[in-house]
């Protein structure tokens, strides 16, 4: 495995590559992958995009929004199912927090299948999240 991590941005990281990885990670079940405009906007408007690539192939991504002072919302953490359980997600989170600033609070909403993962890597549960679902 020839794994590299880097900070990327659109247009280097294309919506097609992003959607392909979301599908290989199962995160596509909860993302608007059939809406090209939404997928493009998700990449263009992200403040921090960290990728993991194996010999150039996208195998992991962390996409976050941040004010770089107080809070960082980690909105997508996706790792190809074939690459999971190798520390890639943990490293993407670490690099994302580092890029946004360690003085920020890193916040995420766990996908149902990943609820047990986050405590395992040292993240703390917080019980007071409130949402208004997208329409």
C-alpha positions as CSV (number, residue, x, y, z in Angstrom):
1,X,0.0,0.0,0.0
2,X,1.3,3.4,-1.0
3,X,-0.9,5.6,1.2
4,X,-0.6,9.4,1.1
5,X,-2.6,12.1,2.8
6,X,-3.0,15.6,1.6
7,X,-5.1,18.7,1.7
8,X,-7.0,19.1,-1.6
9,X,-9.6,21.4,-3.1
10,X,-11.9,21.5,-6.1
11,X,-11.2,21.3,-9.1
12,X,-8.4,18.9,-8.2
13,X,-10.8,16.7,-6.4
14,X,-13.8,16.2,-8.7
15,X,-17.4,15.6,-7.7
16,X,-17.2,12.3,-9.7
17,X,-14.3,11.1,-7.5
18,X,-16.1,12.2,-4.4
19,X,-19.3,10.4,-5.3
20,X,-17.4,7.3,-6.2
21,X,-15.7,7.2,-2.8
22,X,-19.0,7.9,-1.0
23,X,-20.5,4.9,-2.7
24,X,-17.5,2.7,-1.9
25,X,-17.7,3.8,1.8
26,X,-21.5,3.4,2.2
27,X,-21.8,7.1,3.1
28,X,-23.7,7.7,-0.2
29,X,-26.8,6.3,1.5
30,X,-27.0,9.6,3.4
31,X,-25.7,12.1,0.8
32,X,-27.3,13.8,-2.3
33,X,-25.2,11.8,-4.7
34,X,-27.8,12.1,-7.4
35,X,-27.7,15.9,-7.3
36,X,-24.5,17.0,-9.2
37,X,-25.0,20.7,-8.2
38,X,-25.1,19.7,-4.5
39,X,-22.1,17.6,-4.8
40,X,-20.1,20.3,-6.5
41,X,-21.2,22.9,-3.9
42,X,-20.2,20.5,-1.1
43,X,-16.6,20.4,-2.5
44,X,-16.4,24.1,-3.5
45,X,-17.7,25.4,-0.2
46,X,-15.7,23.1,2.1
47,X,-13.1,24.9,4.2
48,X,-11.0,21.7,4.8
49,X,-10.7,18.7,2.5
50,X,-8.2,16.1,3.5
51,X,-7.8,13.0,1.3
52,X,-6.2,9.6,1.6
53,X,-4.9,8.1,-1.6
54,X,-3.4,4.7,-2.4
55,X,-1.1,5.0,-5.4
56,X,-3.2,8.0,-6.5
57,X,-6.6,6.3,-6.0
58,X,-9.0,8.1,-3.6
59,X,-9.6,5.8,-0.7
60,X,-10.6,8.3,2.1
61,X,-11.8,11.8,2.6
62,X,-12.6,14.2,5.4
63,X,-14.7,17.3,4.5
64,X,-15.2,20.0,7.1
65,X,-16.5,23.5,7.6
66,X,-14.7,25.8,10.0
67,X,-14.3,29.3,11.3
68,X,-10.7,28.3,12.2
69,X,-11.2,29.9,15.7
70,X,-13.9,28.2,17.7
71,X,-15.5,25.3,15.9
72,X,-15.0,22.8,13.0
73,X,-17.9,20.7,11.7
74,X,-16.6,17.5,10.2
75,X,-19.5,16.8,7.8
76,X,-18.1,13.9,5.9
77,X,-15.7,11.2,6.9
78,X,-15.6,8.4,4.3
79,X,-13.2,5.5,3.9
80,X,-13.5,2.9,1.2
81,X,-14.9,-0.3,2.8
82,X,-11.9,-2.2,1.5
83,X,-9.5,0.1,3.4
84,X,-11.4,0.4,6.7
85,X,-9.9,-0.7,10.1
86,X,-6.4,0.5,9.0
87,X,-6.3,3.8,10.9
88,X,-7.2,5.9,7.8
89,X,-10.3,7.5,9.4
90,X,-8.4,8.3,12.6
91,X,-5.6,10.0,10.6
92,X,-8.1,11.9,8.4
93,X,-9.7,13.3,11.6
94,X,-6.4,14.2,13.1
95,X,-5.2,16.0,10.0
96,X,-8.6,17.8,9.6
97,X,-8.4,19.1,13.2
98,X,-4.8,20.1,12.7
99,X,-5.7,22.0,9.5
100,X,-8.6,23.8,11.1
101,X,-6.8,24.6,14.2
102,X,-6.5,22.5,17.4
103,X,-8.1,25.4,19.4
104,X,-11.4,24.6,17.5
105,X,-13.8,22.1,18.9
106,X,-14.3,19.3,16.3
107,X,-17.9,18.4,15.9
108,X,-19.5,15.6,13.9
109,X,-22.8,13.7,13.5
110,X,-22.1,10.0,13.4
111,X,-23.6,7.8,10.6
112,X,-25.6,5.0,12.2
113,X,-23.1,2.4,11.1
114,X,-20.2,4.4,12.7
115,X,-21.6,5.2,16.1
116,X,-19.3,2.7,17.8
117,X,-16.2,3.9,15.9
118,X,-15.8,7.4,17.4
119,X,-15.5,6.5,21.1
120,X,-13.0,3.8,20.1
121,X,-10.7,6.6,18.7
122,X,-11.1,8.8,21.7
123,X,-13.9,11.2,20.7
124,X,-16.4,12.2,23.4
125,X,-20.1,11.7,23.1
126,X,-22.3,14.8,23.4
127,X,-26.0,14.4,23.9
128,X,-27.4,17.8,23.0
129,X,-27.4,18.1,19.2
130,X,-30.5,19.5,17.5
131,X,-31.2,19.6,13.8
132,X,-33.7,20.9,11.2
133,X,-33.6,18.3,8.4
134,X,-32.9,19.3,4.9
135,X,-35.9,19.6,2.5
